[in-house]
Amino acid sequence: MTHDSGNSITASKSENSHNKSDNTWRRYFSFSTDHKVIGVQYIVMTFIFFLIGGLLAMIIRGELVTPKSDLVDRPLYNALFTMHGTIMIFLWIIPFNAGISNYLVPLMLGARDMAFPLLNAISFWILPPAGILLMSSFLLPNGPAQSGWWSYPPISLQVPPGQPINGEFIWIVSIVLIGISSIMGAINFVTTIFWMRAPGMTFFRMPVFVWSILSAQLLQLINLPSLTGALILLLFDLTFGTNFFKPSAQGDPILYQHLFWFYSHPAVAMVNLKRGVGMLLKGRKNSYRSIDFSYFPLPILVVMEGRTYIDGSPIRFDRLHGQLQQGSLRV
């Protein structure tokens, strides 16, 4: 009797542990509000899109082996170029960093979870449908958008007549959804860092990685609405016949470039740079005092001018450049 009861207890324990591990494995593919699960979901999803974007890059490189268009034709090449850039930036770099931040920031702050767990889950689950919608544009008669990942007008407004659902339309809707997801995530991160820190952890005791995430998410909150608004106006021009960016109807395509790069270049050059620097410095020093953030606004102005200088921008920073070269600027 004793031997049989011991075997039954052992069998029940092994069965319970198997069920527990099975549930742990399955929860990464379900709707969860756990910040660690959401972080892993971000990383896995973005890596899948990274592979897709890399495959498109290989096709582009294969076409460039010879001067002639012997692998893909010109419209498809433009579509591959557009989709590759869009996937790598909006579905790989930015959400991949969000996944790492989701996993690490609450742990570094001593918080049990993000400030808004449900909002955190929703901000992730917007991304897979947006990515699938973007990839579905390959199934359209005229294929995906062909105006580059920046989608400058008037090129982005040159679509075949009589096709309200076209590649450019799908591209804009997908990027707007991704932008909404990023704004929701930024609200969550900023709130978590401001209000969910452990007792005794002041701002100057936070790890430098958390500071890098805070600066990046503040950029998201301040700059991303300009991109989302510009894309909505571009969608109106494309679908409803408005004239915000049509030069033939007194529209201003340069305004779109300003609105687009007001977010996009700080996102590429600053958000990811700060997160990368934060990850590297985290391995050496744990204090905010280990890095100087006094020049935080300065690179944003510099990279903005770098994108608007050739467009005849009225914003000029000649004096700023001189002071930078002389080392006399103080912030």
RODO-2510 file (C-alpha; in nm, 4 decimals, decimal comma):
residues 331
     n   res          X          Y          Z
     1     m     0,0000     0,0000     0,0000
     2     t     0,2748     0,2419     0,0899
     3     h     0,4661     0,1690    -0,2287
     4     d     0,1547     0,2117    -0,4455
     5     s     0,0583     0,5368    -0,2763
     6     g     0,4120     0,6713    -0,3267
     7     n     0,3978     0,5873    -0,6967
     8     s     0,0597     0,7567    -0,7333
     9     i     0,1856     1,0703    -0,5588
    10     t     0,4920     1,0810    -0,7840
    11     a     0,2766     1,0314    -1,0951
    12     s     0,0373     1,3061    -0,9920
    13     k     0,3260     1,5446    -0,9258
    14     s     0,4826     1,4743    -1,2644
    15     e     0,1456     1,5212    -1,4356
    16     n     0,0881     1,8520    -1,2569
    17     s     0,4350     1,9749    -1,3479
    18     h     0,3742     1,8733    -1,7110
    19     n     0,0433     2,0617    -1,7185
    20     k     0,2059     2,3615    -1,5552
    21     s     0,4878     2,3709    -1,8116
    22     d     0,2350     2,3206    -2,0911
    23     n     0,0312     2,6150    -1,9668
    24     t     0,3456     2,8250    -1,9347
    25     w     0,4392     2,7467    -2,2948
    26     r     0,0920     2,8142    -2,4288
    27     r     0,0448     3,1487    -2,2569
    28     y     0,3023     3,3070    -2,4895
    29     f     0,0538     3,2554    -2,7748
    30     s    -0,2511     3,3881    -2,5911
    31     f    -0,3887     3,7248    -2,4804
    32     s    -0,1907     3,7936    -2,1638
    33     t    -0,1425     4,1047    -1,9502
    34     d     0,1871     3,9858    -1,8004
    35     h     0,4588     4,2291    -1,9065
    36     k     0,7162     3,9494    -1,9481
    37     v     0,4857     3,7482    -2,1719
    38     i     0,4069     4,0566    -2,3798
    39     g     0,7770     4,1342    -2,4075
    40     v     0,8485     3,7861    -2,5439
    41     q     0,5525     3,8163    -2,7818
    42     y     0,6938     4,1443    -2,9157
    43     i     1,0376     3,9905    -2,9697
    44     v     0,9073     3,6760    -3,1438
    45     m     0,6676     3,8688    -3,3698
    46     t     0,9271     4,1277    -3,4700
    47     f     1,1849     3,8581    -3,5445
    48     i     0,9386     3,6974    -3,7874
    49     f     0,8952     4,0293    -3,9667
    50     f     1,2732     4,0758    -3,9560
    51     l     1,3108     3,7530    -4,1530
    52     i     1,0465     3,8677    -4,4022
    53     g     1,2170     4,2047    -4,4444
    54     g     1,5524     4,0301    -4,4871
    55     l     1,4061     3,8076    -4,7579
    56     l     1,2845     4,1161    -4,9450
    57     a     1,6327     4,2654    -4,9109
    58     m     1,7860     3,9538    -5,0645
    59     i     1,5520     3,9822    -5,3635
    60     i     1,6526     4,3479    -5,4019
    61     r     2,0214     4,2562    -5,3900
    62     g     1,9626     3,9787    -5,6404
    63     e     1,8087     4,2276    -5,8814
    64     l     2,1051     4,4640    -5,8401
    65     v     2,3570     4,1976    -5,9427
    66     t     2,3148     4,3049    -6,3066
    67     p     2,2126     4,6442    -6,4511
    68     k     1,9155     4,4954    -6,6357
    69     s     1,5791     4,4128    -6,4755
    70     d     1,6177     4,0375    -6,5070
    71     l     1,4794     3,9203    -6,1700
    72     v     1,1862     4,1560    -6,0999
    73     d     1,0364     4,4371    -6,3032
    74     r     1,0533     4,8037    -6,2036
    75     p     0,7150     4,8344    -6,0273
    76     l     0,7826     4,5224    -5,8208
    77     y     1,1323     4,6464    -5,7376
    78     n     0,9887     4,9742    -5,6087
    79     a     0,7317     4,7791    -5,4074
    80     l     0,9990     4,5525    -5,2564
    81     f     1,2110     4,8550    -5,1677
    82     t     0,9127     5,0250    -5,0020
    83     m     0,8009     4,7188    -4,8081
    84     h     1,1530     4,6311    -4,6951
    85     g     1,2087     4,9746    -4,5409
    86     t     0,8623     4,9831    -4,3854
    87     i     0,8947     4,6389    -4,2273
    88     m     1,2447     4,6954    -4,0937
    89     i     1,1580     5,0255    -3,9254
    90     f     0,7947     4,9976    -3,8204
    91     l     0,7697     4,6207    -3,7624
    92     w     1,1215     4,5315    -3,6485
    93     i     1,3378     4,8060    -3,4940
    94     i     1,0765     5,0042    -3,3013
    95     p     0,8556     4,7167    -3,1714
    96     f     1,1614     4,5003    -3,0958
    97     n     1,2873     4,7700    -2,8618
    98     a     0,9384     4,7918    -2,7125
    99     g     0,9529     4,4187    -2,6392
   100     i     1,2847     4,4423    -2,4562
   101     s     1,1565     4,7453    -2,2655
   102     n     0,8362     4,5647    -2,1692
   103     y     1,0342     4,2792    -2,0223
   104     l     1,3017     4,4805    -1,8381
   105     v     1,1602     4,8158    -1,7262
   106     p     0,9152     4,6881    -1,4577
   107     l     1,1841     4,4546    -1,3238
   108     m     1,4381     4,7363    -1,3039
   109     l     1,1878     4,9662    -1,1317
   110     g     1,0749     4,7038    -0,8806
   111     a     0,7183     4,7189    -1,0163
   112     r     0,4875     4,4177    -1,0369
   113     d     0,3764     4,5066    -1,3898
   114     m     0,3198     4,7995    -1,6224
   115     a     0,0874     5,0774    -1,5087
   116     f    -0,1876     4,9686    -1,7525
   117     p    -0,1534     4,5937    -1,8214
   118     l    -0,4613     4,5710    -2,0434
   119     l    -0,3497     4,8709    -2,2505
   120     n    -0,0107     4,7048    -2,2792
   121     a    -0,1661     4,3892    -2,4229
   122     i    -0,3868     4,5844    -2,6633
   123     s    -0,0923     4,7886    -2,7895
   124     f     0,0831     4,4635    -2,8826
   125     w    -0,2147     4,2888    -3,0400
   126     i    -0,2704     4,5821    -3,2756
   127     l     0,0632     4,5028    -3,4414
   128     p     0,0042     4,1518    -3,5859
   129     p    -0,3144     4,2530    -3,7740
   130     a    -0,1393     4,5702    -3,8957
   131     g     0,1562     4,3668    -4,0206
   132     i    -0,0654     4,1084    -4,1880
   133     l    -0,2679     4,3886    -4,3498
   134     l     0,0533     4,5438    -4,4804
   135     m     0,1732     4,2141    -4,6281
   136     s    -0,1698     4,1494    -4,7816
   137     s    -0,1089     4,4378    -5,0220
   138     f     0,1045     4,1960    -5,2280
   139     l    -0,2239     4,0281    -5,3240
   140     l    -0,3715     4,3420    -5,4807
   141     p    -0,3819     4,3718    -5,8628
   142     n    -0,1248     4,6538    -5,8670
   143     g     0,0732     4,5273    -5,5715
   144     p     0,1960     4,7131    -5,2622
   145     a     0,2843     5,0793    -5,2280
   146     q     0,5722     5,1909    -5,4509
   147     s     0,6609     5,5338    -5,3123
   148     g     0,9279     5,4401    -5,0582
   149     w     0,8899     5,3872    -4,6845
   150     w     0,8563     5,7655    -4,6435
   151     s     0,5711     5,7858    -4,8982
   152     y     0,6356     6,1402    -5,0232
   153     p     0,3590     6,3134    -5,2163
   154     p     0,2921     6,3659    -5,5026
   155     i     0,4420     6,0251    -5,5893
   156     s     0,2347     5,8528    -5,3217
   157     l    -0,0810     6,0081    -5,4683
   158     q    -0,0210     5,8699    -5,8194
   159     v    -0,2403     5,5615    -5,8057
   160     p    -0,4477     5,3995    -6,0820
   161     p    -0,7978     5,5528    -6,1084
   162     g    -1,0967     5,3469    -6,0093
   163     q    -0,9119     5,1516    -5,7385
   164     p    -1,0022     5,2935    -5,3973
   165     i    -0,8359     4,9976    -5,2235
   166     n    -0,4778     5,0101    -5,3465
   167     g    -0,1323     4,9447    -5,2101
   168     e    -0,0829     5,2999    -5,0886
   169     f    -0,4159     5,2954    -4,9054
   170     i    -0,3220     4,9712    -4,7288
   171     w     0,0208     5,1132    -4,6432
   172     i    -0,1225     5,4259    -4,4813
   173     v    -0,3838     5,2356    -4,2774
   174     s    -0,1202     4,9896    -4,1542
   175     i     0,1239     5,2607    -4,0452
   176     v    -0,1536     5,4559    -3,8714
   177     l    -0,2439     5,1417    -3,6722
   178     i     0,1210     5,0895    -3,5809
   179     g     0,1437     5,4537    -3,4756
   180     i    -0,1603     5,4187    -3,2501
   181     s     0,0001     5,1127    -3,0921
   182     s     0,3229     5,3053    -3,0286
   183     i     0,1387     5,5995    -2,8718
   184     m    -0,0477     5,3644    -2,6387
   185     g     0,2785     5,1980    -2,5429
   186     a     0,4475     5,5332    -2,4815
   187     i     0,1686     5,6418    -2,2454
   188     n     0,2133     5,3161    -2,0556
   189     f     0,5919     5,3432    -2,0274
   190     v     0,5944     5,7059    -1,9159
   191     t     0,3242     5,6429    -1,6556
   192     t     0,5042     5,3333    -1,5280
   193     i     0,8378     5,5114    -1,4926
   194     f     0,6849     5,8143    -1,3211
   195     w     0,4499     5,6368    -1,0800
   196     m     0,5500     5,2691    -1,0405
   197     r     0,9030     5,2974    -0,9067
   198     a     0,9922     5,1023    -0,5917
   199     p     1,0088     5,2956    -0,2621
   200     g     1,3381     5,4782    -0,2373
   201     m     1,4087     5,4705    -0,6132
   202     t     1,4245     5,8353    -0,7097
   203     f     1,4786     5,9505    -1,0655
   204     f     1,8508     5,9894    -1,0048
   205     r     1,8738     5,6303    -0,8794
   206     m     1,7075     5,4766    -1,1840
   207     p     1,9265     5,2618    -1,4120
   208     v     2,0517     5,4401    -1,7206
   209     f     1,8598     5,1923    -1,9375
   210     v     1,5327     5,3148    -1,7837
   211     w     1,6388     5,6719    -1,8533
   212     s     1,7020     5,5839    -2,2160
   213     i     1,3546     5,4300    -2,2401
   214     l     1,1961     5,7342    -2,0754
   215     s     1,3625     5,9731    -2,3202
   216     a     1,2637     5,7537    -2,6143
   217     q     0,9002     5,7259    -2,5058
   218     l     0,8746     6,0989    -2,4435
   219     l     0,9880     6,1432    -2,8032
   220     q     0,7139     5,9030    -2,9078
   221     l     0,4504     6,1041    -2,7236
   222     i     0,5680     6,4418    -2,8520
   223     n     0,6631     6,3593    -3,2117
   224     l     0,4589     6,0597    -3,3228
   225     p     0,1218     6,2408    -3,3425
   226     s     0,2671     6,4599    -3,6195
   227     l     0,3382     6,1529    -3,8327
   228     t    -0,0018     6,0010    -3,7610
   229     g    -0,1749     6,3282    -3,8484
   230     a     0,0271     6,3658    -4,1694
   231     l    -0,0667     6,0139    -4,2792
   232     i    -0,4348     6,0768    -4,2094
   233     l    -0,4216     6,3932    -4,4215
   234     l    -0,2396     6,1974    -4,6939
   235     l    -0,5150     5,9362    -4,6776
   236     f    -0,7742     6,2112    -4,7282
   237     d    -0,5852     6,3352    -5,0345
   238     l    -0,5642     5,9838    -5,1708
   239     t    -0,9204     5,8718    -5,1043
   240     f    -1,1476     6,1739    -5,0624
   241     g    -0,9916     6,4199    -5,3060
   242     t    -0,8659     6,6803    -5,0584
   243     n    -0,5673     6,8962    -5,1488
   244     f    -0,3444     6,9133    -4,8421
   245     f    -0,0300     6,7890    -5,0181
   246     k    -0,1165     6,8084    -5,3903
   247     p     0,1115     7,0670    -5,5557
   248     s    -0,1177     7,0834    -5,8600
   249     a    -0,4003     7,2108    -5,6340
   250     q    -0,1985     7,4560    -5,4190
   251     g    -0,1123     7,1863    -5,1677
   252     d     0,2209     7,1770    -4,9876
   253     p     0,4169     6,8500    -5,0232
   254     i     0,7083     6,9993    -4,8257
   255     l     0,4764     7,0290    -4,5255
   256     y     0,4324     6,6526    -4,5362
   257     q     0,8091     6,6060    -4,5286
   258     h     0,8381     6,8275    -4,2211
   259     l     0,5601     6,6415    -4,0414
   260     f     0,7009     6,3039    -4,1419
   261     w     1,0605     6,3689    -4,0363
   262     f     0,9581     6,5537    -3,7213
   263     y     0,9001     6,2048    -3,5877
   264     s     1,0735     5,9620    -3,8193
   265     h     1,4302     6,0821    -3,8031
   266     p     1,4387     6,1326    -3,4253
   267     a     1,2849     5,7849    -3,4049
   268     v     1,5559     5,6290    -3,6195
   269     a     1,8547     5,8308    -3,5015
   270     m     1,7612     5,9072    -3,1418
   271     v     1,5131     5,6550    -3,0047
   272     n     1,7084     5,3488    -3,1089
   273     l     2,0444     5,5124    -3,0400
   274     k     1,9439     5,5994    -2,6861
   275     r     1,8029     5,2532    -2,6229
   276     g     2,1190     5,0933    -2,7621
   277     v     2,3409     5,3213    -2,5548
   278     g     2,1270     5,2445    -2,2510
   279     m     2,1680     4,8690    -2,3041
   280     l     2,5450     4,9016    -2,3406
   281     l     2,5961     5,1325    -2,0446
   282     k     2,3698     4,9194    -1,8257
   283     g     2,6379     4,6529    -1,8300
   284     r     2,8932     4,8918    -1,6788
   285     k     2,7212     5,1506    -1,4628
   286     n     2,3814     5,1580    -1,2975
   287     s     2,3396     5,5268    -1,2242
   288     y     2,1840     5,8083    -1,4222
   289     r     2,4851     6,0169    -1,3166
   290     s     2,7087     5,7954    -1,5332
   291     i     2,5936     5,9682    -1,8535
   292     d     2,5307     6,3294    -1,9458
   293     f     2,1798     6,3901    -2,0801
   294     s     2,2176     6,7703    -2,0838
   295     y     2,2444     6,7664    -2,4650
   296     f     1,9185     6,5698    -2,5037
   297     p     1,7255     6,8289    -2,7168
   298     l     2,0265     6,9183    -2,9310
   299     p     2,0576     6,6054    -3,1516
   300     i     1,6865     6,6268    -3,2337
   301     l     1,7347     6,9719    -3,3887
   302     v     2,0461     6,8628    -3,5751
   303     v     1,8911     6,5517    -3,7305
   304     m     1,5764     6,7449    -3,8213
   305     e     1,7811     6,9982    -4,0146
   306     g     1,9716     6,7185    -4,1842
   307     r     1,6425     6,6015    -4,3390
   308     t     1,4997     6,9440    -4,4214
   309     y     1,8114     7,1366    -4,5313
   310     i     1,7981     7,0249    -4,8962
   311     d     1,4249     7,0997    -4,9163
   312     g     1,4636     7,4756    -4,8712
   313     s     1,3593     7,4629    -4,5086
   314     p     1,3072     7,8037    -4,3431
   315     i     1,4561     7,6563    -4,0251
   316     r     1,8303     7,7264    -4,0308
   317     f     2,0839     7,6437    -3,7654
   318     d     2,3977     7,8017    -3,9123
   319     r     2,4888     7,9652    -3,5858
   320     l     2,4238     7,6411    -3,4022
   321     h     2,6589     7,4538    -3,6353
   322     g     2,9313     7,7123    -3,5781
   323     q     2,9001     7,6838    -3,2035
   324     l     2,9082     7,3054    -3,2254
   325     q     3,2281     7,3108    -3,4314
   326     q     3,3931     7,5582    -3,1945
   327     g     3,2806     7,3683    -2,8867
   328     s     3,1342     7,6855    -2,7374
   329     l     2,7742     7,5689    -2,7063
   330     r     2,6366     7,5171    -2,3566
   331     v     2,2952     7,3701    -2,2770
***
